[in-house]
Structures are given as structure tokens and as C-alpha cells.
Amino acid sequence: MDEIVTERSEGVLRVELNRPEKKNALTSSMYAKLADIFNEAGRDDSVRVVLWHGAGDAFSAGNDIQDFLKNPPGAGESPQARLMNALADFGKPIVAAVRGAAIGSGTTVLLHCDFVYAGESTRFQMPFINLAVVPEFGSSYAVPAAIGHIRAAELILLGSPFDARRATELGLVTQVVLDENLLPVATETAHKLAAKPAGALQASKRLLKRSFREQVKAAMQAENEAFSVHVRSEEAKEALTAFLEKRPPDFTKTSKPAAAA
């Protein structure tokens, strides 16, 4: 079974994360495949809009921890970094339909989308601090830029979960809809966009994202460097081990924090 399913219809490329039994948790190979999909869609004139969603009852639970431990991202050209750059450079509209779990990168990838429709069941979280690592996908810039430092600190420094209504209040979601209406509503918007003049649509997105793209790419580079240090720290080893063992982490076991990046 393909872990990512794509389908084209009238200028819309539908991209579905397809590991419902794992809450669509992302592996290194999935990051790489998504990067290829977005890069190819950017070059394909027949694709005008991307519609992105998850199979089953979740958008994405973030990194697959088992795979993540085997393939921790470094500061260079990791699969995660390839997808980050593909999303930051993508010049066509992205419409996301999100329900259930949207955790870690399942939240931060949405910061690169132009429309985010959330089902009422959606639960967002950026729990990087709980795993002794740092934010990614440019979220250290994009989140405070969108909602201010005080609110961003609640979400990133505490790693607090938040629901779809709160995400809408913060301006991180376009609209909350009933779960059963989620994909039809997002699909309708995708087809409306696909019917617009493609040249003007892409130029308008480029203008809207001009300063964002420059700042978020700088944030991504800084994040990736810090992430590569902290993911290999004693703190992260304890946090990830505790996660897999389903117990609270004990950071008194770690001798010292990772060096500042």
C-alpha cells in the first residue's frame, strides 16, 4: 500500500497521507516523497492547486518515532529539509484539510499552506520541547509572526495542545467545519482556485509570501542546525526513550543540556 496517494482532477492535485493505522506519522521516505511531489507539481503547468489531507481519522501525528530514532535529521540536506524547502518555494496554492491529530510536523507544515480547513475533532500540538528538541519547518519565525510572541510561547515553550476553535481564534486556521464536511469544503475551495487565472494567482501568492519566504528560510536553516545538536543530546535520548516506554521523562538523569546552537 502506498504511504502517499496522489490523484489529479481538473487542475487539482490531491495528496493524501496514507498510513491511517499509524495516524499518518511521517517517515524519512515519506518526507522525501512529499518533497518530490511538491517539486514536480511546481514544475507541472497542469497542476494549479494542491489539496493535502490525511487518510482515516488523523491528518498526521508528526514524526514516526521509531524511524526518527534510526534516521535523525542532521544540519544538511535531510529528507525533512528537502520538504521544508519544497514547501517554502512552492508557488501555487496549497489547501489543507485537517482532522484528528495534527502533531509536531503535522502542525508546522500547515504554516506553509494558503488555506487550512480544520474538522471539529482536530487537535494541534507542537510538542518539540517535550522531546528535548526545537521547533522546525520555520515555525520559530512563522508562529510568532502570525500570533505574537506571548501566544507563540504558550504553544512552543510549553508545547500546549490546542483545538480547532483556538487555532481559528489565533488565525492559524481558515475555517472550522464538521468532520464529515471537511474534505468537500476543502475540495470546493481547491477547484475555485484552479478556475482562477493561473499566472495572476501564482504572482499574487508570490507577492503575499515574498518577505515570509526569505525570513522563514533563514529560520529553517537556524532551526535545522539547532535541531541536529539537540536531537543527539542526553535530554533527547531520555525524552524519546520515555515516549516509547510510555512513561514520564526524568531529566535529572541527564548530566548537562546540549550546547547552545
Secondary structure, 3 states (H helix, E strand, C coil): CCCEEEEEECCEEEEEECCHHHCCCECHHHHHHHHHHHHHHHHCCCCCEEEEEECCCCCECCECHHHHHHCCCCCCCCHHHHHHHHHHHCCCCEEEEECCEEECHHHHHHHHCCEEEEECCCEEECCHHHHCCCCCCCHHHHHHHHHCHHHHHHHHCCCCCEEHHHHHHCCCCCEEECHHHHHHHHHHHHHHHHCCCHHHHHHHHHHHHHHHHHHHHHHHHHHHHHHHHHCCCHHHHHHHHHHHHCCCCCHHHCCCCCCCC
